[in-house]
Amino acid sequence: MPPDEHRTVDFFTEDALPAPRLTPAEAERIAAEHLGVTARAQALGSQQDANFLMRADDGTPTAILKIANPAFGAVEVEAADEAADLIASACPDLRIATVLRRPDGTPRRATVDTGHGPAVARLLRHLPGGALSGPRHLSPGTVAAMGTLAGRVGAALRDFRHPGLDRVLQWDPRHADRVVARLAGHIAEPDRRTAVLAATEEAWARVRAVAAALPSQAVHMDLTDDNLIRRPDSRPPLPDGVIDFGDVTTSWAVGELAVSLSSMLHHDGVEPHHVLPAVRAFHAVRPLSVEEAEAVWPIVVLRAAVLVVSGRHQAVVDEDNAYAKDALDREWRIFEEAVAVPLPVMTRLVRDAVGLAGPSARTARADAPERPLLRDVAAADIALLDLSTDADALDGGAWTDPATEDRLTAAALADGAAAVVLPYARPRLTRTPPLSALSPATVPTGIDLRLGRDAVLQAPAAGKVLAAAPGHLELTHGTRVLALSFPPADRPVVTTGATVRAGEDLAHLGPGTPVHIALREAGSPAAPHLVRPEYAAGWLGPTADPAPLLGLPARVPAADDRTDEGDLLDRRDAVFATVQEHYYADPPRIERGWRHHLLSTDGRSYLDIVNNVTPLGHAHPRVERAVSRQLRRLNTNSRFHYASVVEFTERLAALLPDPLDTVFLVNSGSEAVDLGLRLAIGASGRHDVVALREAYHGWTYASDAVSTSLQDNPNALASRPSWVHTVDSPNSYRGRHRGPDAVRYAPEAVAVIDGLAAAGRPAGAFVGETFYGNAGGVALPDGYLAQVYAAVRRHGGLAVADEVQVGYGRLGHWFWGFEQQQVVPDIVCVAKAMGNGHPLGAVITSKAVADRYRDQGYFFSSTGGSPVSSVVGLTVLDTLRDEDLQGNAVRVGGHLKNRLEALAGRHGIIGAVHGSGLYLGLELVRDRVRLEPATEETAELCDRMLDLGVVVQPTGDHLNILKIKPPLCIDTAAADFFADMLDLALTQLGHSR
């Protein structure tokens, strides 16, 4: 009997909705007899319907056969198909699983007998690319794209009307409380059942409070990772397709976003704050109202609760449904993440993300106290202790010492302070572990007070005691709640329920007692003493600075306010030429470094894997002392006579073999290469230069002229001046000649040099990195430079070695890169490592070559070789020697390379591990035979690594090589952390074998 054409489902009148049980053979028969298509069927999973992928004889997917649950009437299926057609028409750039049509234009749709009753079967468009489902980590770009797509679908369906939309589905958040109440008994574990019921009750109360203001419309209601199809070959995966319109109904419009958000929460490494890009993207397409922003996260929680109870129920009533059973753990993970952060906190984060946060309690002063909280303690006697990245007291790595807070507090009390206060909302670097995959809780939601003598806490104003217990006291303070915490051994002198007057004793505390003071809006949840930066805006929203209760000025925090960070980037772009790019689209603000760590203003420590500018490590105290001492005495230009420039240049020249004995001092690697080329051209009298392709040498006219890196200049090869001649990149991994065949590069380069001479344009110089740094730390083929240097010299030219990146011991086994090639250049250019971050570069050559420069005029660098620069240079050399950092490059670099090579066995995307010492390159490829560069995957990996606490960036012409060149002081623990996080990130991003 055909189903009632106008009947729609009411979940609450159905005992169960088991999916139709059909074999592939039955599906093939239905497709052929009723829908006019002959194809082979492959069963697909579904919770309530029956789905089959139909394939042609050659295996090509042709369509999806969907047989609706018999509970769903024909009018509902028609509504779904018309909704799909409407979206396809409104959004032609999206791929939509519309119903296929017969030659006469009618839908390939029919009512068939399933053995469980008549049901509607139809053929739908197959969308290649695969769903976003699975555990793979979702990058910010993917998350944002999901939000955008949800917004577009919602906008397209806004005015859609159809009788088939008038249905009661268990997935409609408007019925979530009833669904959970009906099905919660199927959760066997009592603790989980209790948690689901409690979360549903709280979330439903919050939604009910704004429900009247929530607009309703037609919604897809299932824009999850299972139903969003990635654009084929998009990297990272980006959705452009929508399938499964089976849950189309009329409901709250904002539910479209909430459903999509909930589906993100089971993915590896995704926690609630990671989904906020989707909220912003949805809002940009379809703006949220204040009430909708209030409802978003409660509906996420309701969706999660419904998933849990429905999954348990379906597994019971449809026990052969593997798809439903396989989803149980995933659904519980979604629920756990949805409730991991209190609803008011996530709601404020959602509102903050779209600019609807409204006024914050912390921007207002605390109610003026009638009496100070501390009796007989003047504000002037209270010391304020700063533990942020700005704090001078944390210099020298003091932030890594767990005893630092106590030490600094004790010192302030010993100096006579009556009390010491750690301020509200200012991130504390002392709570930052040096190596952590998760951001630590660093942002205080109140103030911490340490008493220096006996003290009385008194009521700052009249109020009611809400709670009084050993170590804890809460009382009203105007419209807020004042919470005081101290050691459990101390007891309040008031009782719960008592009314207190201003100045009445609350607690008597002894010297050294720690007290935490928090002030929050009544009705808001009590915040942890410290919270993670990603959630700080949500936790701090209902709080206020208690400092005025002590007579201190209130602080309106900036460190937790992301708009201030955005303003800083805008200010940078307004005055700082944007071609001077910054790492990352949303970069952390870095204001401190220590050794191989970079520290952000929100108290996060990042492992620095890219800074070859600072070989000794950040903020090295020996360099700081030397520079400070010299600045107190003299800093001027090198035409004055002083000892340090002599001592430094002597030391530098002594590091090089004969005849390299004469030094020029400059300020950067670009200047060094530029000067090196001018020296070679001047000494040889020939203006043509031969350079390697895929190399970067600097930004000055001459150094840029010989640079051919396509990432630094996409038009590099086409825009070289006529005096620059390039030879093939001698890359033995991905160049024209690979492996043993790489010996062919040198003869080919020699042929170019000989050809120039034969044409009457002999090269005056050959310039090249001695170890291929810009290409990712690839060693030159053995003997390459010996042959090329000999050829250029044979025709009267000079060999210029660019040691800017690889020199100064970074390679471990060799102090200079040219030593690996067993050659001696005519001119050596060096910078970066020389100054440990101070601008310092040098060119070292023979006296004969240096003297020829006078033919071109004179040379002078105002600050090259200044007293400060010379002292810095000497200090770096001393420290490299005394701390055996070149030896450390051998030991730690070797260990790290072994770890990375082991990862290659686990992750097929790793094509090769290049380099030596602590100049390594991890090359990522999509195929180890064709070596297709994994450019987009590398960028996504770098973003994920930042989230895991590691700063690493891509290099190479294809930006598919991780450049691994950390400070030379890096230790084995940090190297292991890097390798572990790389392993984790590659796994989460789906690159494991």
Sequence and secondary structure as in RCSB ss.txt:
>XXXX:A:sequence
MPPDEHRTVDFFTEDALPAPRLTPAEAERIAAEHLGVTARAQALGSQQDANFLMRADDGTPTAILKIANPAFGAV
EVEAADEAADLIASACPDLRIATVLRRPDGTPRRATVDTGHGPAVARLLRHLPGGALSGPRHLSPGTVAAMGTLA
GRVGAALRDFRHPGLDRVLQWDPRHADRVVARLAGHIAEPDRRTAVLAATEEAWARVRAVAAALPSQAVHMDLTD
DNLIRRPDSRPPLPDGVIDFGDVTTSWAVGELAVSLSSMLHHDGVEPHHVLPAVRAFHAVRPLSVEEAEAVWPIV
VLRAAVLVVSGRHQAVVDEDNAYAKDALDREWRIFEEAVAVPLPVMTRLVRDAVGLAGPSARTARADAPERPLLR
DVAAADIALLDLSTDADALDGGAWTDPATEDRLTAAALADGAAAVVLPYARPRLTRTPPLSALSPATVPTGIDLR
LGRDAVLQAPAAGKVLAAAPGHLELTHGTRVLALSFPPADRPVVTTGATVRAGEDLAHLGPGTPVHIALREAGSP
AAPHLVRPEYAAGWLGPTADPAPLLGLPARVPAADDRTDEGDLLDRRDAVFATVQEHYYADPPRIERGWRHHLLS
TDGRSYLDIVNNVTPLGHAHPRVERAVSRQLRRLNTNSRFHYASVVEFTERLAALLPDPLDTVFLVNSGSEAVDL
GLRLAIGASGRHDVVALREAYHGWTYASDAVSTSLQDNPNALASRPSWVHTVDSPNSYRGRHRGPDAVRYAPEAV
AVIDGLAAAGRPAGAFVGETFYGNAGGVALPDGYLAQVYAAVRRHGGLAVADEVQVGYGRLGHWFWGFEQQQVVP
DIVCVAKAMGNGHPLGAVITSKAVADRYRDQGYFFSSTGGSPVSSVVGLTVLDTLRDEDLQGNAVRVGGHLKNRL
EALAGRHGIIGAVHGSGLYLGLELVRDRVRLEPATEETAELCDRMLDLGVVVQPTGDHLNILKIKPPLCIDTAAA
DFFADMLDLALTQLGHSR
>XXXX:A:secstr
    TT   BGGG S        HHHHHHHHHHHH    EEEEE  SSSEEEEEE TTS EEEEEEE  TTS HH
HHHHHHHHHHHHHHH TTSEE  B B TTS BSEEEEE SSSEEEEEEE   TT BS SS    HHHHHHHHHHH
HHHHHHTTT   GGG  B TT GGGHHHHHHHHGGG   HHHHHHHHHHHHHHHHHHHHHGGGS EEEE    ST
TTEEE TT SS  EEEE   TT EEEETTHHHHHHHHHHTTSTT  GGGGHHHHHHHHHHS   HHHHHHHHHHH
HHHHHHHHHHHHHHHHHTTT HHHHHTHHHHHHHHHHHTSS HHHHHHHHHHHTT     GGGS     SS SBT
T  GGGEEE   STT GGGGGGGGG TTHHHHHHHHHHHTT SEEEE TT   GGG  SS SS    EESSEEEE
ESS EEEE SSSEEEEEEETTEEEEEETTEEEEEE  TTS BSS TT EE TT EEEEE TT EEEEEEEETTS 
   SEE HHHHHHHHTTEE  GGGGT      STT HHHHHHHHHHHHHHS TTS  SSSS   EEEEEBTEEEE
TTS EEEE S TT TT BT HHHHHHHHHHHTT    TTS  HHHHHHHHHHHHTS TT  EEEEESSHHHHHHH
HHHHHHHHH   EEEEETT    SSHHHHHT   TTT TTTTTT  TTEEEE    TTTSSS GGGGGGHHHHHH
HHHHHHHHTT  EEEEEEESSBTTTTSB   TTHHHHHHHHHHHTT EEEEE TTTTTTTTSS SSHHHHTT   
SEEEE GGGGTTS  EEEEE HHHHHGGGGG     SSTT HHHHHHHHHHHHHHHHTTHHHHHHHHHHHHHHHH
HHHHTTBTTEEEEEEETTEEEEEEBS TTT  B HHHHHHHHHHHHHTTEE EEETTTT EEEE   TT  HHHH
HHHHHHHHHHHHHTT B 
